[in-house]
Amino acid sequence: MLRWAVIFLVIALIALALGFGGVAGLSMDIAWILFIIFIVLFVISLVAGRFRGPRV
């Protein structure tokens, strides 16, 4: 998930440098959404790991 966010961020930066504002904006929005989803899933996995307990 984080990898895709970085890929869309790079696409947005390249599109911005080439003057494609619409593509850059859309790519930046997609990267932001993927980053937020990554953070939410990461926090959920941390919380779930805390409640699971030690492995035997």
N, C-alpha and C positions, 0 to 999 in steps of 0.2 A: 504494500500500500504506500509506504513511504517512498519507495523507488519510483512509482508512477507519479507521485506528487512532484518529485524532483525533475522527472522527465518533462512534465507539463510546465514546470517553472522555467526550464531551459528553453522549451519551445516558445514560451511567452517572451523571454528575453531576446531571443533571436528575431522573433516577429516584430518586436518593438524596435529593435535596431534597424530592421529593414523597412519600417514604416507601415506595417500592417497592424493598425491600432485595434481593429475589431477582433482579429485572431489573437492578438496579444491579450486583450481583455478577457476573452472567453477562456483562453488557456490558463490565465492567472486565476480566474474563478474556479475552474476545475481543479487546479493545484491546491487552492485554498480548501475546497470541500474535501478532497482526498486527505489533506493534512489533518483536518478536524476529525474525520472518521478514524484516521490512524491514532490520534491522541485519545479519542474516546475508547477505542478497542484496547489500547495499551493500558489505560487506567482500569478498565474492566478486568483485564487479565491480571493486573497487580492485585486488585481487591479479591478476585477469586482465588488467587494463590495464597493470600493471607488466611482465608477461611478454610482452605483445604486441609491445612495442618501438615505436620512433618511426615515425610514418606518413610515407611518401614521396610 
